[in-house]
Amino acid sequence: MKIVVIGNGKMAADCIRWMLMSESHIVSHVFYESEKNVNPRVLLELIELHQLPSSAIVKIHDEVNLKVMQSISPDWIFNINCYQYLRESVLSIPRNGVINFHNGPLPRYGGVNIPSWAIINGEAQHGVTWHLVNAEIDAGEILSQFHFELTDRMTAAQLMVKCIQVGLQLFEQHWTDWVEGKVQPTPQQGDRLYFGLKDKVPHGGLLSAKHTRVEWDRMVRALHLFPYPNDVAHAHIKIQHHKYFVIAGKVIDNDVTHLIGTIQLDQTIGFVVQLSDGHYLITQLANEDWKLIKPKDVELICGGSSSMIE
């Protein structure tokens, strides 16, 4: 069978490696997004090593890309970490269909930025899905799905890595069964939620004294996406009308109490914020230029050892 891959990064590269081990399936072409590929070297080296036909794309639906796919007449198209919505002009090309990797449990978490939303919503469990693609986003029949527990310290970046690891395991175990028709696709069942680019995180990521320390913790972890692109928002606070980015932190217990909204430097551990239900420790704080605030710089933001967040 002839297979076209539309994908990015190490996950796409690893999936292609398994495809190349098959004697009965051919990787006919690889499309990748040069501008959004987090780790392009891994995929590009694989393409060069095996001399795979490939195209760097901006928009997969451009006429030149459609003509390449049409000339191949693939049996399947795999969409692996591509950041583009596939329209009918692509979906109609393969003989058998399009298979997509989704880093969330469908139908409960469809759309984009799913790891962040799962953490913001306080989910205790997450999952990944390989599914067929139809005209409705993330609504196609399920080929394979796996659920796993979330730890209470996991960031969105760490959850993305976990999703990729689990997704790769499913792929390695089942991809030949999918393309050879040995798996009966299952219609999605249950409540469907969809998170689009227009859905914004609460308060744009602004943390204030009105929020609980659990809300602070979830927001900081949900918006910690480095080294992946962050088109969601950045967790931040405001002190004396200046914005500061909260990169990392955690809930702590502290016997010392201050006025709600007080942020105070503890030279040994970081910045401690007094909230209505306890304390939150900021272990990494940066200014608007993304330069980390060091203890010696504390007077630049507080005018002393403590101040109030807005």
Secondary structure, 3 states (H helix, E strand, C coil): CEEEEEECHHHHHHHHHHHHCCCCCEEEEEEEECCCCCCHHHHHHHHHHCCCCEEEECCCCCHHHHHHHHHHCCCEEEEECCCCCCCHHHHCCCCCEEEEEECCCCCCCEECCHHHHHHHCCCCEEEEEEEECCCCCCCCCEEEEEEEECCCCCCHHHHHHHHHHHHHHHHHHHHHHHHCCCCCCECCCCCCCEECCCCCCHHHHECCCCCCHHHHHHHHHHCCCCCCCCCCCCCEEEECCEEEEEEEEEEECCCCCCCCCEEEEECCCEEEEEECCEEEEEEEEECCCCCECCHHHHHHHHCCCEEEEC
